[in-house]
Amino acid sequence: MKDGFWQTESSGTGNLGITFGDNYDVKKRGSSSLEVIITEGKYGYVALRHTWEDPVDFSEGKYLVLFVYGHNSGRKFSITFWTTSREDYFTYEVKDNFEGWRLLFVSLKDFKVGGTPLWSVIKGMLVKFWDGNWSSRKELYLDQISVVKKPSLQQLYEASVIILP
């Protein structure tokens, strides 16, 4: 499935599938949020992927900032940025341990590193869900994903809780 920015990705053997789209009712800012629905399927992991045509430079950034609508499910997902090779990446795991909208504010220094990636040469981004932790409520909402030097006053004003690792 593809929407112009995001594409789905899946691999392995398991019981997961994925669909996604804009949700105009559950949103934090703007006209819509990204609704991700984990479905019954045949894969071990499913993900949303974006690949930039030309690498982007996040080296001036300090934080990944995004709004996540949680259900306090205890489930986890990961956000990964890779460079020109998918073996060179930065990844961060997020746990759904809250209810409602929260601003996730993660220092880029807190991302785990695989290989030899550079924040100055980011080719793609992956939001990944894996087998074994998506058995009950299966939708997730994401809004306003960005890499910034510091969060804006508007983001801080709208956040009811800031999650710091």
C-alpha positions, 0 to 999 in steps of 0.5 A: 500500500502506498499514499505518496509519502508512506509505503508499507513493508513486511517480512518474515512469518507471523500473524501481522498485516498493516493498513494506514491512512489519514484520520480526520477525527483523531488528530493533534494538529493540522487537518488529519493524523496518520492512522496505522492499523495492525491487522491479522496477516502473515508477516513477522513484522510490518512497517511504514517506510519512507525513502527520500529521493535524495538523502536529507541532512538531520545533522543540525537536529537535536530531537525527534519530535512527534505526537503519538496517541496511546492506549496504554497497551504496553506494546512497542514500536520502533522508529528507524532512520537509515543512511545510504545502506540499510545496515547503517541506521539509528533506531529508537523503541517507543512503548505505549504506556500512556492514554491519549495524545503525548508529545514524544521528544527524543534526543537523537543521542538516545537512538541506538546505532547499527553500523556506521550511520551519519545524521547528515546522510539520511535516506529513509525512515521506518516505523516498525511493528513486530510479532507478539505485541499487537494482540488487542487494540491495534490502531496507532495515531501519529502526528507532526513527525519532525527532527528539530533543534528544539521543540517549538513553543506551540508544540510545548503548549499543546503537549499535556506531557512530555516523555523524556527517555 
